[in-house]
Amino acid sequence: MPTMLGQNQYGKAENRVVRITREGSTHHIKDLNVSVALSGDMEDVHRSGSNANVLPTDTTKNTVFAFAKKYGIESAERFGIHLARHFVTSQEPVHRARVRIEEYAWDRIATSDAHRRERGEHSFVRRGQETRLAQVTYDGERWEVVSGLKDLTVLNSTDSEFHGFLKDGYTTLEETRDRVLATSVTARWRFGWTGDGQAMPDWETSYGRTKRHLLRAFAETYSLSLQQTMYRMGARVIEHGEEVDEVRLSLPNSHHFQVDLEPFGLDNDSADGAVYFAADRPYGLIEATILRDGCEALIPADLTNL
């Protein structure tokens, strides 16, 4: 039977590149994990094995490292833009480039004033919060930039309720007026910037502001449901960042169950320090897209495919 070639792409995944910039005895570090995927006129290589239109994946790897040196790494987004533009404009068979980047943050290790004066600042500890993410796509005419983060773990020890929900013959969950609300935030946000003569956003400032508003909304929302909190998180990002058109959030509900300690003659009262069992699975998974009014949803529902 006749067959057709569907969506396809190829490239080099997970290129770990670290750039260390030295300003005298003070050093700065950027640590990225870069994955490049190219697509375009690739019918022949799939059907006949002709590699005439194939840029070797080893070349894409070399380009990542060369561009880290040539252009530096001002931000994950800007570095991705340099790469995507290069692959589409330098290779005629390549019609579309997708660059995905994870950035790992490092903090300086505090040292004595004397050591700092004598030896400078060049010791770091890997930051244990979120992993920063970026995806840049370019088709020769328009850009799509999606930034994000994962593994940002947050917890409210109060100011969260859950009651008034549907019940049936299988419902055993009790209503509560005070509970622990915890989650590990996975978020993506899409910029309105598509090129077309628009001024490029300040990616570093935008990332810091977006993370700050995600956290502020989580902390400042008196929550009647995780859905409500999630909506406020996305809405606050859009309200305070005119460059962002769409926010996609995936929040697992990290359940904390108050342990029954009565068999041991103990009253597990929250007033004097309650003990909880933090269950890692199964978990409720709450997801939604929050959009600027009039904008179209473009971020996939399954963030693992982004």
C-alpha positions as CSV (number, residue, x, y, z in Angstrom):
1,M,0.0,0.0,0.0
2,P,1.2,3.6,-0.7
3,T,2.6,5.4,2.3
4,M,3.3,9.0,3.2
5,L,6.0,10.6,5.3
6,G,4.5,12.6,8.2
7,Q,6.0,15.0,10.6
8,N,9.7,14.4,11.1
9,Q,12.7,16.2,12.6
10,Y,16.3,15.3,13.5
11,G,19.1,16.9,15.4
12,K,21.4,16.5,18.4
13,A,19.8,16.4,21.8
14,E,21.1,17.4,25.2
15,N,24.3,19.2,24.4
16,R,25.7,20.2,27.8
17,V,27.5,23.5,27.4
18,V,29.1,25.5,30.2
19,R,30.5,29.0,29.5
20,I,32.6,30.6,32.2
21,T,33.2,34.4,31.8
22,R,36.1,35.8,33.8
23,E,36.2,39.4,34.9
24,G,39.5,39.4,36.6
25,S,39.3,37.2,39.6
26,T,35.5,37.3,39.6
27,H,33.9,34.7,37.4
28,H,30.3,34.1,36.0
29,I,28.9,30.8,34.9
30,K,26.1,29.8,32.4
31,D,25.2,26.1,32.3
32,L,22.8,25.0,29.5
33,N,21.4,21.7,28.2
34,V,20.6,22.4,24.5
35,S,18.6,20.2,22.1
36,V,18.3,21.1,18.4
37,A,15.7,19.7,16.0
38,L,15.7,20.5,12.3
39,S,13.0,19.8,9.7
40,G,12.3,20.6,6.1
41,D,13.1,19.0,2.7
42,M,13.9,15.5,4.1
43,E,11.8,13.2,1.9
44,D,14.8,11.7,0.1
45,V,16.7,10.7,3.2
46,H,13.8,8.8,4.5
47,R,12.8,7.1,1.3
48,S,16.1,6.5,-0.5
49,G,18.7,7.1,2.2
50,S,20.2,10.1,0.3
51,N,21.9,12.4,2.8
52,A,22.3,15.3,0.3
53,N,20.0,17.5,2.4
54,V,21.1,16.3,5.8
55,L,23.2,18.5,8.0
56,P,25.0,16.0,10.4
57,T,23.8,16.0,13.9
58,D,27.4,16.3,14.9
59,T,27.5,19.6,13.1
60,T,24.6,20.9,15.1
61,K,26.5,19.9,18.3
62,N,29.6,21.7,17.1
63,T,27.5,24.8,16.3
64,V,26.1,24.9,19.8
65,F,29.6,25.0,21.3
66,A,30.9,27.4,18.7
67,F,28.1,29.9,19.2
68,A,28.5,29.7,23.0
69,K,32.0,31.1,22.4
70,K,31.2,33.4,19.4
71,Y,28.1,35.1,20.8
72,G,28.3,34.3,24.5
73,I,25.2,33.3,26.5
74,E,23.3,36.4,27.5
75,S,20.1,34.5,28.1
76,A,18.8,31.0,27.1
77,E,16.2,32.7,24.8
78,R,18.7,34.9,23.0
79,F,21.1,32.0,22.6
80,G,18.3,29.9,21.1
81,I,17.4,32.7,18.7
82,H,21.0,32.8,17.4
83,L,21.0,29.1,16.8
84,A,17.6,28.8,15.2
85,R,18.3,31.7,12.8
86,H,21.6,30.2,11.8
87,F,20.2,26.8,10.9
88,V,17.3,28.1,8.9
89,T,19.1,30.8,7.0
90,S,22.4,29.0,6.3
91,Q,20.9,25.7,5.0
92,E,18.4,25.8,2.2
93,P,16.8,22.3,2.9
94,V,16.2,23.3,6.5
95,H,12.8,25.1,6.8
96,R,12.3,25.0,10.5
97,A,14.5,24.8,13.6
98,R,13.4,24.1,17.1
99,V,15.8,24.8,20.0
100,R,15.0,23.6,23.5
101,I,17.1,24.7,26.4
102,E,17.3,23.8,30.0
103,E,19.3,26.2,32.2
104,Y,20.8,25.2,35.5
105,A,21.5,28.0,37.9
106,W,24.5,28.4,40.1
107,D,24.9,30.5,43.2
108,R,28.2,31.8,44.6
109,I,29.6,30.1,47.7
110,A,30.1,32.8,50.3
111,T,33.7,33.3,51.4
112,S,35.4,35.5,53.9
113,D,36.1,39.1,52.9
114,A,39.9,38.4,53.1
115,H,39.6,35.4,50.8
116,R,37.4,37.4,48.4
117,R,39.9,40.3,48.2
118,E,42.8,37.9,47.7
119,R,41.3,35.2,45.5
120,G,38.1,36.7,44.0
121,E,34.8,34.9,43.6
122,H,34.8,31.7,41.6
123,S,33.2,29.1,43.7
124,F,29.6,28.0,43.1
125,V,26.9,25.7,44.4
126,R,24.2,24.4,42.1
127,R,20.9,26.1,43.0
128,G,18.3,23.7,44.3
129,Q,15.2,25.4,43.1
130,E,13.7,25.3,39.6
131,T,15.2,24.4,36.2
132,R,14.7,27.2,33.7
133,L,13.4,26.3,30.2
134,A,13.3,27.9,26.8
135,Q,12.1,26.8,23.4
136,V,12.8,28.9,20.3
137,T,11.2,28.0,16.9
138,Y,11.9,29.8,13.6
139,D,10.6,29.0,10.1
140,G,12.4,31.7,8.2
141,E,9.7,34.3,8.7
142,R,8.2,34.2,12.2
143,W,9.6,33.4,15.6
144,E,7.9,31.6,18.5
145,V,9.6,31.9,21.9
146,V,8.2,29.9,24.9
147,S,10.0,30.2,28.2
148,G,9.3,28.2,31.3
149,L,10.4,26.4,34.4
150,K,9.9,23.1,36.1
151,D,10.5,21.6,39.6
152,L,9.6,24.8,41.5
153,T,8.3,23.3,44.7
154,V,6.1,25.5,46.8
155,L,3.9,25.0,49.9
156,N,1.3,26.9,51.9
157,S,0.9,25.5,55.4
158,T,-2.6,27.2,55.7
159,D,-5.0,29.5,53.9
160,S,-6.3,26.6,51.8
161,E,-9.7,24.9,52.0
162,F,-11.5,22.3,49.9
163,H,-15.2,21.7,50.4
164,G,-18.5,21.8,48.6
165,F,-17.4,19.3,46.0
166,L,-19.4,16.6,44.2
167,K,-19.9,13.3,46.1
168,D,-21.1,9.9,45.0
169,G,-21.0,6.3,46.4
170,Y,-17.3,6.1,46.1
171,T,-16.4,9.5,47.7
172,T,-14.5,9.1,51.0
173,L,-12.6,12.4,51.0
174,E,-13.7,14.6,53.9
175,E,-14.2,18.3,53.5
176,T,-11.7,20.6,55.1
177,R,-11.5,24.3,56.0
178,D,-7.8,24.2,56.6
179,R,-5.2,22.1,54.7
180,V,-1.7,22.1,53.5
181,L,-1.4,23.1,49.8
182,A,1.7,22.0,48.1
183,T,2.8,21.5,44.5
184,S,5.7,21.4,42.1
185,V,5.2,24.0,39.4
186,T,5.7,23.3,35.8
187,A,5.0,26.4,33.7
188,R,5.4,27.6,30.1
189,W,4.7,31.1,28.9
190,R,4.5,32.3,25.3
191,F,5.7,35.7,24.2
192,G,3.8,37.9,21.8
193,W,7.1,38.7,20.1
194,T,7.3,37.1,16.6
195,G,9.9,39.3,15.0
196,D,8.3,41.5,12.4
197,G,10.2,44.5,13.4
198,Q,9.1,44.3,17.1
199,A,11.6,45.1,19.8
200,M,13.0,42.0,21.4
201,P,11.9,41.5,25.1
202,D,14.5,41.6,27.8
203,W,14.5,37.8,28.4
204,E,16.4,37.9,31.7
205,T,14.2,40.6,33.3
206,S,11.0,38.9,32.0
207,Y,12.0,35.5,33.5
208,G,12.7,37.0,36.9
209,R,9.4,39.0,36.9
210,T,7.4,36.0,35.7
211,K,8.8,33.7,38.4
212,R,8.2,36.4,41.0
213,H,4.6,36.8,40.1
214,L,3.9,33.1,40.0
215,L,5.3,32.9,43.5
216,R,3.4,36.0,44.8
217,A,0.1,34.7,43.4
218,F,0.6,31.3,45.0
219,A,1.5,32.9,48.4
220,E,-1.2,35.6,48.4
221,T,-4.2,33.7,47.1
222,Y,-6.5,32.4,49.8
223,S,-7.3,29.1,48.1
224,L,-10.6,27.4,47.9
225,S,-9.2,25.0,45.2
226,L,-5.9,24.5,43.5
227,Q,-7.6,25.5,40.3
228,Q,-8.4,28.9,41.7
229,T,-4.7,29.4,42.8
230,M,-3.5,28.2,39.4
231,Y,-5.7,30.6,37.6
232,R,-4.5,33.5,39.7
233,M,-0.9,32.5,39.1
234,G,-1.3,32.7,35.3
235,A,-3.5,35.7,35.3
236,R,-1.0,37.7,37.5
237,V,1.8,36.9,35.0
238,I,-0.2,38.3,32.1
239,E,-1.4,41.3,34.1
240,H,2.1,42.3,35.0
241,G,3.9,41.3,31.8
242,E,2.7,42.9,28.6
243,E,5.1,40.7,26.6
244,V,3.4,37.4,27.6
245,D,0.2,36.3,25.8
246,E,-0.3,32.7,27.1
247,V,0.6,30.8,30.3
248,R,0.3,27.0,30.6
249,L,0.5,25.6,34.1
250,S,0.7,22.0,35.3
251,L,0.4,21.6,39.0
252,P,0.4,18.2,40.8
253,N,-1.5,18.4,44.1
254,S,1.1,17.1,46.5
255,H,-1.2,15.8,49.2
256,H,-0.3,16.1,52.8
257,F,-2.5,13.9,55.0
258,Q,-2.6,14.4,58.7
259,V,-1.5,11.2,60.4
260,D,-3.8,9.4,62.8
261,L,-1.7,9.1,66.0
262,E,-4.5,8.1,68.3
263,P,-3.3,4.4,68.4
264,F,-0.1,5.7,70.1
265,G,-2.0,7.9,72.6
266,L,-1.0,11.1,70.8
267,D,-3.3,14.0,69.7
268,N,-2.1,15.1,66.3
269,D,-3.4,18.7,66.8
270,S,-2.2,21.4,64.4
271,A,-2.1,23.9,67.3
272,D,1.0,22.4,68.7
273,G,2.6,21.1,65.6
274,A,0.7,18.6,63.4
275,V,2.5,15.7,61.7
276,Y,1.6,14.9,58.0
277,F,2.2,12.1,55.6
278,A,3.5,13.6,52.3
279,A,2.2,11.3,49.6
280,D,4.1,11.3,46.4
281,R,1.6,9.2,44.4
282,P,-1.1,9.0,43.3
283,Y,-1.7,12.7,43.0
284,G,-4.2,15.1,41.6
285,L,-2.9,16.8,38.5
286,I,-4.4,20.2,37.8
287,E,-3.6,21.9,34.4
288,A,-4.9,24.9,32.5
289,T,-4.0,27.6,30.0
290,I,-4.5,31.2,30.9
291,L,-4.6,33.6,27.9
292,R,-4.5,37.3,27.3
293,D,-8.0,38.4,26.1
294,G,-8.2,37.8,22.3
295,C,-5.1,35.6,22.0
296,E,-5.1,32.0,20.7
297,A,-3.8,29.0,22.7
298,L,-0.7,27.6,21.1
299,I,1.2,25.8,23.9
300,P,0.4,22.1,23.8
301,A,-1.6,20.6,26.7
302,D,1.1,18.0,27.2
303,L,4.1,20.0,28.3
304,T,6.4,17.0,28.0
305,N,6.0,17.4,24.2
306,L,7.1,21.0,24.2
